[in-house]
Amino acid sequence: MPDKKSRRRRRRKKRPVKWKGGRSHSRKDYRTQEYVRAIAEAEAGIYQSFVMSDYQLTDRDVRQVLKTLVRELREQNYTLPEERDVVEIGGEEPVEEMVVWVIKINWERLFEKEPRHSDEDLVGCLGVISESIETWSTPAANSRGYLWYNAGFMQSMGMWVEQVSASPETEAAWEEEEPTEEDALREMGEDWLDDPTPAQFDAFRQQARAMLEDRQAQEVINACQYLIGWTNDEAVIKRLSPLIQPAYRQLGVPFRSWKRG
């Protein structure tokens, strides 16, 4: 007869899993080739929305977007996106509704070329994204740790999004904006990845340490996780860990090593 530990292990294997976006569903691996395109198109929509929002979208906003999509799919009231000539995030329409629209448009274009997944499987695909948010986000209300990680990852896959304004005045205002310290740190990190010399990394590290002294932990995390998303390289994570660890401590949460699943 199996011992108690063996029986508990067997029960755990049969137990359904849950994620915060909806009801429990049976364990199924959605990180496979069959579903990777649907996941990628949804994350591409999140990245597109992040850029269109002038990088003001937060991880919390994305969590709400996923909950909205899951609710529609679970309740079988998923609506197709209407065609639009102009998409504006940050206008009169709630930001979450616009991000939902962008993801739906990406899915519809994908499923014009290949069979559509079932609603339940699309929920599972969104669950993979939810797990990624839990990995890369921080407890801060304005956390963009996941969004910057995802931006780096999307760019590493060859996807680039540029802001376009219908107003010449807005375009001119963008040109006059001074880069933030976070922008400068991210650019220094890109320089280090392009030219991985000790001097380039030292410049990046000094800037990050100065920002930590100014209590800019979230900004340092954003920049570092952008670089991790871009490379998905254990060696890069190892070099950045001594900077990310104190940043997470400033936010009062434990640091952990990551690997994209």
MOURBEL-V967466 format. One record per backbone hydrogen bond with DSSP energy under -0.5 kcal/mol. NH is the residue of the N-H (numbers start at 1). CO is the residue of the C=O. If there is no record, write none. Layout:
BEGIN
NH CO
NH CO
END
This chain:
BEGIN
7 3
8 4
9 5
10 6
11 7
12 8
13 9
14 10
15 11
17 25
19 22
22 19
25 17
30 28
32 30
35 32
36 32
37 33
39 35
40 36
41 37
42 38
43 39
44 40
45 41
46 42
47 43
48 44
49 45
50 46
51 47
52 48
53 49
54 51
55 50
56 53
59 143
62 58
63 59
64 60
65 61
66 62
67 63
68 64
69 65
70 66
71 67
72 68
73 69
74 70
75 71
76 73
77 72
78 72
90 88
97 94
98 94
99 95
100 96
101 97
102 98
103 99
104 100
105 101
106 102
107 103
108 104
109 105
110 106
111 107
112 108
113 110
114 110
122 118
123 119
124 120
125 121
126 122
127 123
128 124
129 125
130 126
131 127
132 128
133 129
134 130
135 131
136 132
137 133
143 140
148 144
149 145
150 146
151 147
152 148
153 149
154 150
155 151
156 152
157 153
158 155
159 154
160 158
168 166
171 167
172 168
173 169
174 170
175 171
176 172
177 173
177 174
184 180
185 181
186 182
187 183
188 184
189 185
190 186
191 187
192 188
193 189
194 190
195 191
197 195
201 197
202 198
203 199
204 200
205 201
206 202
207 203
208 204
209 205
210 206
211 207
212 208
213 209
214 210
215 212
216 211
220 216
221 217
222 218
223 219
224 220
225 221
226 222
227 223
228 224
229 225
230 226
231 227
232 228
237 233
238 234
239 235
240 236
241 237
242 238
243 240
244 240
245 241
247 243
248 244
249 245
250 246
251 247
252 249
253 248
END
